[in-house]
Amino acid sequence: MRWEQLFADLDAAFEAEEAAAERAEAGSRARAAVGAVRLADRLRGSGGHELVLECRGAGPVRGRLLDVGVDWVLLRDDQGREVLVALDALEAVAGLGVATAAAEEEGVVGRSWDLRRAVRGLARDRAAVQCRLTGGSVLTGTVDRVGADFLELAEHHLDRPRRRTAVRSVRAVALAAVAVVVSVEPSVG
């Protein structure tokens, strides 16, 4: 009988140790999984939520989350304008939901659909924009073209469409300095 009790005690101790090791490993795996989550994945899990993005140089930007790219976030603000935010300018986010999107493997298409391509879409559409820079400057006009690491902005008042006579100057802006781009409908009249 003593042997049976000894084996039972050893078996119970082994099971307790194994359960403790499993709990520790599960906690370690959970920490590792959370440690691999990128801000873009966290944002992607909050699609449709009303967010407040604190942006370097541009301050708080509020809106409903429409989409998240490899290095940008797209919101619709309360005035119905689309707001493109550079992830590099993002300092803090309020209003996130509890969900986190699965980490996406960025394929060739995902890597190529970056801020530069998104701004090229604005240039193609000839959209009037307000461009807020990380240093705090605000520029207005129409994106004429987008290079590898810059955009050219034909500066004009937003209440006038881009016409040669309305353009005050053309400015090259480093994409790394862009915090927020708000597409604005110029009023024609």
N, C-alpha and C positions, 0 to 999 in steps of 0.2 A: 504494500500500500504506500509506503514512503516513496517508492520509485514513481508510482503513478502521480502522486501529489507533486513531486519534484518536476516531472515532465509537464504537468498541467501548469505549474507556476512558470516554468521556462517558456512554454507556449504562449501564455498570457503576456509575459514580459516582451517576448518577440513581437507579438501582434501590436502591443502598445507602442513599441519603438518604431515599427513599420508604419503605423498610423501617424505618429508624430513626424516621421521623415516625409511622408506623403503630404501632410499639411504644410510643412516647411517648403517642400518643393513646389506645391501648388501656389503658395504665396510668392515664391521666387519667380515662377512662370508668369504669374499675373503682373508682377512688377516689370518683368522684361517685356511683356506684351504692351503694357501702358507706355513703357519707355520707348517703344518703337513707333508710337502714334505721332504723326506730324500734325501741325496746326491745320493744314489744309484738309486732312482726314476728319479732324474734329469738327471743322466748319461744314464739311460736306454732309455730315450727319445731322445738321441743323437746317437743311433746306426748307424754305418757306417761313422760317422764324424771323421775327423782328429783332434785329441786332443793333448794337452800338459798337462801332469800331473806333478805337482810339488810334489815330494815325499821326506819326511824326510829321510835324510841320503843318498838318491840316486840321488837327483837333478831332473832335468826335464827328463821326459820320453815321447817320441813322438810316435804316431801311430794311426791307424784307429781302432775305437772301434768295437770289435767283440761281446762281451758279458759282462754282469754284474751279479755277484752272490751276495749272502747275505753279504759277506765281502771281495770281490775281484772284480777286473776289468780286462778284457782280451783285449789286443791290439795286432795288427800286425804292427811291425815297418817297416821302409823303406827298411830293408834288408830281409824282409819276415819272421822274427823270431816272435814267439808268446811271448808276454810279460805279465806276471801275476803280478798285482799290488795289494798289500794289502790295503783295504780301510782305515785301521787304520793308515797307513803311508802317506795317501794323505793329502796334505796341501792346494792345489789350483788346479783349472782346467781351462784351456783356450780352446776355440773352441766349446763350447757347442752350440747346436742348440736351437731354440726357444721352441721346444716341451718338455714337461715333461711327462713321462709315468705315468699312474695311479698307485697310491700306491698299491703294491701287498701285499696281506695277505700271510705271510710266513707260509706255511704249514709244515708238518713234512719233506717232501722231500726238500723244499727250505731251511729250517734250517740246514738240514744235508749236503747239497751241499755247504760246506764252504771251506775256504782256505786249511784246512787240507786235505779234499777230493780231491781238485784240485791238490795239491802237490803229493798226493798218485798216481794220474794218471801219473804224471811225473816219479815217482819211478817205476810204473808198466811198463812204456814204456822204461825204462832205458835211458832216455834222458839226455844228457850232459847239464848242466845248469850253468849259472852265477847267483849267489845269492847275491843281494845287501842288506845289513843290514841297519837298521835305524840309527845305529851309524856311518855309512860311510864305513865300511869294505866291501870288495868284495871277495867272495869265489867262487871257480870254482870246478866242479866235477859232480858226479852223485848222485842223491838222492837214498840211499839204502833202507831206511824205514822211515815211518812217525808214530810217537806216538800220544798220545792225545794232547800234547802241544809242540812237538818238531819234528824236522826232523834230520836224520843222513845223512851227506854228505860225500861220499868217495871223498876226494880231489885229483884231478889230473889235469894236463894241458888239456885244451879244444881241443888241436890239436891231442890228443891221446884218443882212446876209453878206457872205464873203464876195465882195466885188473889188476889183483893182483899186477903185477910188476909196473904198472903205478901209483897206489894209494900211495900218500905221507903220508896221515893220514886219519882217520875218525873222523869227528867232529859232535857233537850234537849241533844243533842250535835251540834256542827257537823260535817257530812260531811267537810269539809276537814281535820278533826282525827282522822279515823278512819284507822288504819293497817291493822288486821287485825280481821276478825270471824270467830270460830270458832263454828259451830253445834254445840250440845251437846245430847244427849238427857238430859232430867232423869230421875233415877231416881224412880219412883213407889213410895211405900211407906210 
